[in-house]
Amino acid sequence: MNEVVALVEDDEDIRLLVSETLAKERFRVAAFADARSFLAFLGKQTADLVLLDIMLPDADGFDLCRRLRSDPKLASLAVILLTARGQETDRVLGLELGADDYVSKPFSPRELVARVKAVLRRLAKPAAEGRRIDPGGGLIVDLDAFEATLDGRKLELTAAEFRLLQLFASSIGRVLPRESILQALWGEEKNATDRSVDVHVKNLRDKLGAAAGRVVTVRGVGYKMVE
């Protein structure tokens, strides 16, 4: 593997353990103890995924995730949050901010690596399919370029939001139960719940603007995209 994983973690023991584990899996690792050095790195280079601790000495991880998602150049960067705070409210907040996954401490390094690989596989899958979906209404989902446009304007979507839009756009008029969406986007990952689906749908609607009404809630079942 040649993917670059940026690790932002102030605990030196965890930083070394995770870095060594990822390196053994042939990932290229860039490790940082604070947000400042991480952002300086992103100003010069790029990464495929970031493992982001929420409680950093110079920043709040949630605020940093929000900053990444608001930057058009970094919005597609995959984000996995690392935290000792495992409450549902924190998990939901992380998802609302656009995180692709959420891992609570203490965690198994092997499980963390599996989650990193799973997120990167999901990112790579659309490009491999080599298709372009045109669901009408000026909306285009380009799987080769891994981007979506509305009336020619690029939508700044996270990886999870893009996959969700792809799923809707390829299933026009068909009701997608929450369970089906969960399986399509996250497979057997235990952290994903019906609430995860609802949060990502809300985020996608917010970014679709005038086209948000095309994603319709089917009460008690799930969602569908209409013509």
Secondary structure as a PSIPRED ss2 file (coil, helix, strand):
# PSIPRED VFORMAT (PSIPRED V4.0)

   1 M C   1.000  0.000  0.000
   2 N C   1.000  0.000  0.000
   3 E C   1.000  0.000  0.000
   4 V E   0.000  0.000  1.000
   5 V E   0.000  0.000  1.000
   6 A E   0.000  0.000  1.000
   7 L E   0.000  0.000  1.000
   8 V E   0.000  0.000  1.000
   9 E C   1.000  0.000  0.000
  10 D C   1.000  0.000  0.000
  11 D C   1.000  0.000  0.000
  12 E H   0.000  1.000  0.000
  13 D H   0.000  1.000  0.000
  14 I H   0.000  1.000  0.000
  15 R H   0.000  1.000  0.000
  16 L H   0.000  1.000  0.000
  17 L H   0.000  1.000  0.000
  18 V H   0.000  1.000  0.000
  19 S H   0.000  1.000  0.000
  20 E H   0.000  1.000  0.000
  21 T H   0.000  1.000  0.000
  22 L H   0.000  1.000  0.000
  23 A H   0.000  1.000  0.000
  24 K H   0.000  1.000  0.000
  25 E C   1.000  0.000  0.000
  26 R C   1.000  0.000  0.000
  27 F C   1.000  0.000  0.000
  28 R E   0.000  0.000  1.000
  29 V E   0.000  0.000  1.000
  30 A E   0.000  0.000  1.000
  31 A E   0.000  0.000  1.000
  32 F E   0.000  0.000  1.000
  33 A C   1.000  0.000  0.000
  34 D C   1.000  0.000  0.000
  35 A H   0.000  1.000  0.000
  36 R H   0.000  1.000  0.000
  37 S H   0.000  1.000  0.000
  38 F H   0.000  1.000  0.000
  39 L H   0.000  1.000  0.000
  40 A H   0.000  1.000  0.000
  41 F H   0.000  1.000  0.000
  42 L H   0.000  1.000  0.000
  43 G C   1.000  0.000  0.000
  44 K C   1.000  0.000  0.000
  45 Q C   1.000  0.000  0.000
  46 T C   1.000  0.000  0.000
  47 A C   1.000  0.000  0.000
  48 D C   1.000  0.000  0.000
  49 L E   0.000  0.000  1.000
  50 V E   0.000  0.000  1.000
  51 L E   0.000  0.000  1.000
  52 L E   0.000  0.000  1.000
  53 D E   0.000  0.000  1.000
  54 I C   1.000  0.000  0.000
  55 M E   0.000  0.000  1.000
  56 L C   1.000  0.000  0.000
  57 P C   1.000  0.000  0.000
  58 D C   1.000  0.000  0.000
  59 A C   1.000  0.000  0.000
  60 D E   0.000  0.000  1.000
  61 G H   0.000  1.000  0.000
  62 F H   0.000  1.000  0.000
  63 D H   0.000  1.000  0.000
  64 L H   0.000  1.000  0.000
  65 C H   0.000  1.000  0.000
  66 R H   0.000  1.000  0.000
  67 R H   0.000  1.000  0.000
  68 L H   0.000  1.000  0.000
  69 R H   0.000  1.000  0.000
  70 S H   0.000  1.000  0.000
  71 D C   1.000  0.000  0.000
  72 P C   1.000  0.000  0.000
  73 K C   1.000  0.000  0.000
  74 L C   1.000  0.000  0.000
  75 A C   1.000  0.000  0.000
  76 S C   1.000  0.000  0.000
  77 L C   1.000  0.000  0.000
  78 A E   0.000  0.000  1.000
  79 V E   0.000  0.000  1.000
  80 I E   0.000  0.000  1.000
  81 L E   0.000  0.000  1.000
  82 L E   0.000  0.000  1.000
  83 T E   0.000  0.000  1.000
  84 A C   1.000  0.000  0.000
  85 R C   1.000  0.000  0.000
  86 G C   1.000  0.000  0.000
  87 Q C   1.000  0.000  0.000
  88 E H   0.000  1.000  0.000
  89 T H   0.000  1.000  0.000
  90 D H   0.000  1.000  0.000
  91 R H   0.000  1.000  0.000
  92 V H   0.000  1.000  0.000
  93 L H   0.000  1.000  0.000
  94 G H   0.000  1.000  0.000
  95 L H   0.000  1.000  0.000
  96 E H   0.000  1.000  0.000
  97 L C   1.000  0.000  0.000
  98 G C   1.000  0.000  0.000
  99 A C   1.000  0.000  0.000
 100 D C   1.000  0.000  0.000
 101 D E   0.000  0.000  1.000
 102 Y E   0.000  0.000  1.000
 103 V E   0.000  0.000  1.000
 104 S E   0.000  0.000  1.000
 105 K C   1.000  0.000  0.000
 106 P C   1.000  0.000  0.000
 107 F C   1.000  0.000  0.000
 108 S C   1.000  0.000  0.000
 109 P H   0.000  1.000  0.000
 110 R H   0.000  1.000  0.000
 111 E H   0.000  1.000  0.000
 112 L H   0.000  1.000  0.000
 113 V H   0.000  1.000  0.000
 114 A H   0.000  1.000  0.000
 115 R H   0.000  1.000  0.000
 116 V H   0.000  1.000  0.000
 117 K H   0.000  1.000  0.000
 118 A H   0.000  1.000  0.000
 119 V H   0.000  1.000  0.000
 120 L H   0.000  1.000  0.000
 121 R H   0.000  1.000  0.000
 122 R H   0.000  1.000  0.000
 123 L H   0.000  1.000  0.000
 124 A H   0.000  1.000  0.000
 125 K H   0.000  1.000  0.000
 126 P H   0.000  1.000  0.000
 127 A H   0.000  1.000  0.000
 128 A H   0.000  1.000  0.000
 129 E H   0.000  1.000  0.000
 130 G C   1.000  0.000  0.000
 131 R C   1.000  0.000  0.000
 132 R E   0.000  0.000  1.000
 133 I E   0.000  0.000  1.000
 134 D E   0.000  0.000  1.000
 135 P E   0.000  0.000  1.000
 136 G E   0.000  0.000  1.000
 137 G C   1.000  0.000  0.000
 138 G C   1.000  0.000  0.000
 139 L E   0.000  0.000  1.000
 140 I E   0.000  0.000  1.000
 141 V E   0.000  0.000  1.000
 142 D E   0.000  0.000  1.000
 143 L C   1.000  0.000  0.000
 144 D C   1.000  0.000  0.000
 145 A C   1.000  0.000  0.000
 146 F C   1.000  0.000  0.000
 147 E E   0.000  0.000  1.000
 148 A E   0.000  0.000  1.000
 149 T E   0.000  0.000  1.000
 150 L E   0.000  0.000  1.000
 151 D C   1.000  0.000  0.000
 152 G C   1.000  0.000  0.000
 153 R E   0.000  0.000  1.000
 154 K E   0.000  0.000  1.000
 155 L E   0.000  0.000  1.000
 156 E C   1.000  0.000  0.000
 157 L C   1.000  0.000  0.000
 158 T C   1.000  0.000  0.000
 159 A H   0.000  1.000  0.000
 160 A H   0.000  1.000  0.000
 161 E H   0.000  1.000  0.000
 162 F H   0.000  1.000  0.000
 163 R H   0.000  1.000  0.000
 164 L H   0.000  1.000  0.000
 165 L H   0.000  1.000  0.000
 166 Q H   0.000  1.000  0.000
 167 L H   0.000  1.000  0.000
 168 F H   0.000  1.000  0.000
 169 A H   0.000  1.000  0.000
 170 S C   1.000  0.000  0.000
 171 S C   1.000  0.000  0.000
 172 I C   1.000  0.000  0.000
 173 G C   1.000  0.000  0.000
 174 R C   1.000  0.000  0.000
 175 V C   1.000  0.000  0.000
 176 L E   0.000  0.000  1.000
 177 P E   0.000  0.000  1.000
 178 R H   0.000  1.000  0.000
 179 E H   0.000  1.000  0.000
 180 S H   0.000  1.000  0.000
 181 I H   0.000  1.000  0.000
 182 L H   0.000  1.000  0.000
 183 Q H   0.000  1.000  0.000
 184 A H   0.000  1.000  0.000
 185 L H   0.000  1.000  0.000
 186 W H   0.000  1.000  0.000
 187 G C   1.000  0.000  0.000
 188 E C   1.000  0.000  0.000
 189 E C   1.000  0.000  0.000
 190 K C   1.000  0.000  0.000
 191 N C   1.000  0.000  0.000
 192 A C   1.000  0.000  0.000
 193 T C   1.000  0.000  0.000
 194 D H   0.000  1.000  0.000
 195 R H   0.000  1.000  0.000
 196 S H   0.000  1.000  0.000
 197 V H   0.000  1.000  0.000
 198 D H   0.000  1.000  0.000
 199 V H   0.000  1.000  0.000
 200 H H   0.000  1.000  0.000
 201 V H   0.000  1.000  0.000
 202 K H   0.000  1.000  0.000
 203 N H   0.000  1.000  0.000
 204 L H   0.000  1.000  0.000
 205 R H   0.000  1.000  0.000
 206 D H   0.000  1.000  0.000
 207 K H   0.000  1.000  0.000
 208 L H   0.000  1.000  0.000
 209 G H   0.000  1.000  0.000
 210 A H   0.000  1.000  0.000
 211 A H   0.000  1.000  0.000
 212 A H   0.000  1.000  0.000
 213 G H   0.000  1.000  0.000
 214 R H   0.000  1.000  0.000
 215 V E   0.000  0.000  1.000
 216 V E   0.000  0.000  1.000
 217 T E   0.000  0.000  1.000
 218 V E   0.000  0.000  1.000
 219 R C   1.000  0.000  0.000
 220 G C   1.000  0.000  0.000
 221 V C   1.000  0.000  0.000
 222 G E   0.000  0.000  1.000
 223 Y E   0.000  0.000  1.000
 224 K E   0.000  0.000  1.000
 225 M E   0.000  0.000  1.000
 226 V C   1.000  0.000  0.000
 227 E C   1.000  0.000  0.000
